[in-house]
């Protein structure tokens, strides 16, 4: 334990001096512009880390809870959403995240507003908590040197540049591996490291379209629609977080780092799940269903007198319960609707009857009637309603 303590403390001292030099060269921290103030924060950070290291064995002995990734250091060269979302989750789990941004402008999303909190956009802040930001000019040889020095004392390196760009700056995986053989190096791209589209920049909406997600999203007889949040970016961030965790576990077993390749297209295609399986096994082309489900009926939103209610009768037993709530037991007894397969075949007629019944009462009335029935249900909430919900708060 003593040798581990000394090695860890030496690592912290090295990281401290690297960051100290960076802040004198060119840096910016959230909410702080002047190098003296930043340096004071850096010194305080080093002091807190050293105190943690000194107390760590006692915390272990006392069985005090610590976060899973405490002691893990991440060098984050990503911007916008997928990469920052992944590194934020790792930071939530206790990792120290050093976010590298471009001098003068920083992450693109700093300007994506309103709304703004002070001078920073709410968008930027939503995926960049638990991070320390520095600005480094990667095109300057000094910048590449600083990144390598930081990487040498970090466990994880995350980047989302077009394939080959960091290699041109001397910061590709092979370059970083020479100074940091322990590094778990994760690249996030639009379309992967190889293939005819690998050279293209990737944004969520484009990958959403190319992957087929936009094709299956929207009204049944309407145009393709972009999902309300950047699902492709967020899915990629989750896959990235999981891959990095697996990389750290493998390093623990083998002592070796590795290069991880995550991309928007592959992540979203993987999320097609049963849609992809239906096509690959039955050559069945998917289409848009609005709020409804292609293979389950009834499983969708229904318009009430003053809003909407989503109901999911996922099996025959739940369908019978739904019919009791709606006082439509004749539907449960009708041979045309006895099984889900039959309900899918007779979807139009069944939904006309059910929709008419839901339109007779207000949403709150239906919510009370569905309570404790065992049938999955819920209102379509506005964002204000979401954050007023006791279950959320």
Number of C-alpha atoms within 10 A of each C-alpha: 7 8 8 9 14 13 12 16 16 13 14 19 16 16 19 19 15 16 22 17 13 21 21 12 14 15 25 23 21 15 10 12 11 12 16 12 12 21 19 12 14 19 16 12 14 19 13 12 18 16 11 14 18 14 11 16 14 11 14 11 8 9 9 9 8 12 11 12 16 15 18 18 22 26 23 26 22 23 24 19 25 29 28 28 25 27 35 23 19 24 23 18 16 18 23 24 25 22 25 25 23 17 15 12 11 18 22 13 18 18 17 15 14 10 12 15 12 8 12 18 17 18 19 22 14 12 21 23 17 19 22 18 19 21 22 26 18 20 12 10 11 13 18 18 14 19 22 19 18 24 26 21 24 24 22 27 27 24 20 24 18 19 21 15 13 18 14 10 15 19 19 18 22 14 15 21 20 12 15 23 19 22 27 28 27 24 25 25 27 27 24 22 18 9 8 9 12 17 17 13 15 22 17 22 18 16 24 23 17 15 20 18 24 19 17 21 19 19 15 14 10 11 13 18 17 19 14 6 10 15 19 29 29 21 20 28 26 19 19 26 22 15 17 24 16 13 22 23 12 15 17 12 9 9 12 14 20 19 18 16 15 24 26 30 25 17 23 24 18 14 17 15 10 10 19 18 12 14 12 11 8 9 10 12 11 14 16 21 16 17 15 19 14 16 13 17 28 25 19 19 20 23 18 20 13 12 16 20 21 17 20 20 21 16 14 17 14 16 24 21 19 25 16 15 15 15 11 16 15 12 19 19 12 9 11 17 22 16 16 20 15 13 22 18 15 14 18 11 10 17 17 10 12 17 14 12 16 18 16 14 14 16 22 15 12 20 13 10 12 19 12 8 14 12 20 16 19 17 17 15 14 9 9 8 12 13 12 12 11 8 7 8 7
